Amino acid sequence: MKPNIGISEKKLNSINAMLSSVLSNEMTLYIKTRKFHWNVSGGSFMELHKLFENHYKQLEESIDEVAERINKLGGNTIGTMQEFLKISIIKEAPGKYDSSKEMIKQLLKDHETVIVELRGNVKDCLEKYEDAGTTDFLTGLMVEHETISWTLRRYLK
């Protein structure tokens, strides 16, 4: 049964397609952060190991929330890495094992990429789709990525 929440089915489909892209970015960034957590080494090993763990746990929560938002809006949630990678703007680096500083730079770049994408999504939700709930939801997600970016940026000073 489709939700009857004051947003047309066409707009709900567009919002859910956008949320699937958000979910794909979150999932790809989660996997990348876990890889870095497993492979970080060097002088700040334990600190970065714990930092990356904290970040992937935050991403894990947001992944579930995005998936649930899609369901709340009457959509079906994709759930395979093949589907995620097909639409994610975050890219993996198979077989590549960087220094801890390079890991931080990559994660910072990825979080900032997600922020820019979310900023556009927030604008679309508000102006094109007139969906205050998803606008608010994505704004909160964007703020989480801004906080993580700020933290990572501090390691590069």
C-alpha positions in Angstrom: 0.0 0.0 0.0 1.4 3.4 -1.0 1.6 6.1 1.7 -1.0 8.8 1.6 1.1 11.6 3.1 0.5 14.6 0.8 3.3 13.9 -1.7 2.4 12.5 -5.1 3.5 9.0 -6.1 5.8 10.5 -8.8 7.5 12.7 -6.2 7.8 9.8 -3.8 9.5 7.7 -6.5 12.0 10.5 -7.2 12.7 11.0 -3.5 13.3 7.3 -3.0 15.6 7.2 -6.0 17.6 10.1 -4.4 17.6 8.3 -1.1 18.9 5.1 -2.8 21.8 7.2 -4.0 22.4 8.5 -0.5 22.2 5.0 0.9 24.7 3.8 -1.7 27.1 6.6 -0.8 26.8 5.8 2.9 27.3 2.1 2.4 30.4 2.6 0.2 31.9 5.0 2.7 31.1 2.6 5.5 33.0 -0.3 3.8 35.9 2.0 3.0 36.1 3.3 6.6 36.0 -0.3 7.9 38.9 -1.2 5.5 40.9 1.7 6.8 40.1 0.7 10.4 41.4 -2.8 9.7 44.5 -1.7 7.9 45.7 1.5 9.7 49.2 1.4 11.1 51.9 3.7 12.3 52.5 6.0 15.3 48.9 6.9 15.8 47.6 3.4 15.2 45.3 3.0 18.2 43.9 6.5 18.0 43.0 6.2 14.3 41.8 2.6 14.7 39.3 3.9 17.3 38.5 7.0 15.3 37.7 5.0 12.2 35.6 2.5 14.3 33.6 5.4 15.8 33.0 6.8 12.2 31.9 3.5 10.7 29.5 2.9 13.7 28.0 6.3 13.0 27.7 5.4 9.3 26.1 2.1 10.2 23.4 3.9 12.1 22.8 6.3 9.3 22.6 3.5 6.7 19.8 1.9 8.7 18.0 5.2 9.0 18.2 6.0 5.3 16.9 2.5 4.4 14.0 2.9 6.8 13.2 6.4 5.4 12.9 4.8 1.9 10.5 2.2 3.4 8.5 4.9 5.2 8.0 6.6 1.8 6.7 3.4 0.2 9.9 2.4 -1.6 11.9 -0.8 -1.6 15.5 -0.6 -0.3 18.3 -1.9 -2.4 20.7 -4.1 -0.5 23.6 -5.5 -2.5 27.1 -4.1 -3.1 26.6 -4.4 -6.8 23.5 -2.1 -6.5 25.3 0.3 -4.2 28.4 0.6 -6.3 26.4 1.1 -9.5 25.0 4.4 -8.1 27.5 5.6 -5.5 29.6 8.6 -6.1 32.1 7.3 -3.6 34.8 5.1 -5.2 36.6 2.2 -3.8 40.3 1.5 -4.1 40.7 -2.3 -4.3 44.1 -3.7 -3.5 45.4 -0.3 -2.4 46.7 0.1 1.2 47.7 3.7 2.0 49.4 5.4 4.8 47.3 6.6 7.7 47.6 10.2 6.5 46.5 9.2 3.0 43.5 7.3 4.6 42.5 10.5 6.4 42.8 12.6 3.2 40.6 10.1 1.3 38.0 9.9 4.0 37.9 13.7 4.3 37.5 14.0 0.5 34.7 11.4 0.5 32.8 13.0 3.4 33.0 16.4 1.8 31.8 14.9 -1.5 28.8 13.5 0.4 28.2 16.8 2.0 28.0 18.6 -1.3 25.7 15.9 -2.7 23.4 16.1 0.4 23.3 19.9 0.2 21.8 19.6 -3.3 19.5 16.8 -2.1 18.2 19.0 0.7 17.5 21.8 -1.8 15.7 19.5 -4.1 13.6 18.0 -1.3 12.5 21.4 -0.2 12.0 23.1 -3.5 11.1 20.3 -6.0 9.5 17.7 -3.9 8.0 19.8 -1.0 9.1 17.1 1.5 9.9 18.8 4.8 10.5 15.4 6.5 13.2 14.2 4.1 14.6 17.7 4.0 15.0 17.7 7.8 16.3 14.1 7.7 19.0 14.8 5.1 20.0 18.1 6.9 20.7 16.1 10.0 22.7 13.5 8.0 24.7 16.4 6.4 25.5 17.8 9.8 26.9 14.4 10.9 29.2 14.3 7.8 30.3 17.9 8.5 31.3 16.9 12.1 33.2 13.9 10.8 34.9 16.1 8.2 35.9 18.6 10.8 37.4 15.9 12.9 39.4 14.5 10.0 40.5 17.9 8.9 42.0 18.5 12.3 44.4 15.6 11.8 45.8 17.2 8.7 46.8 20.5 10.2 
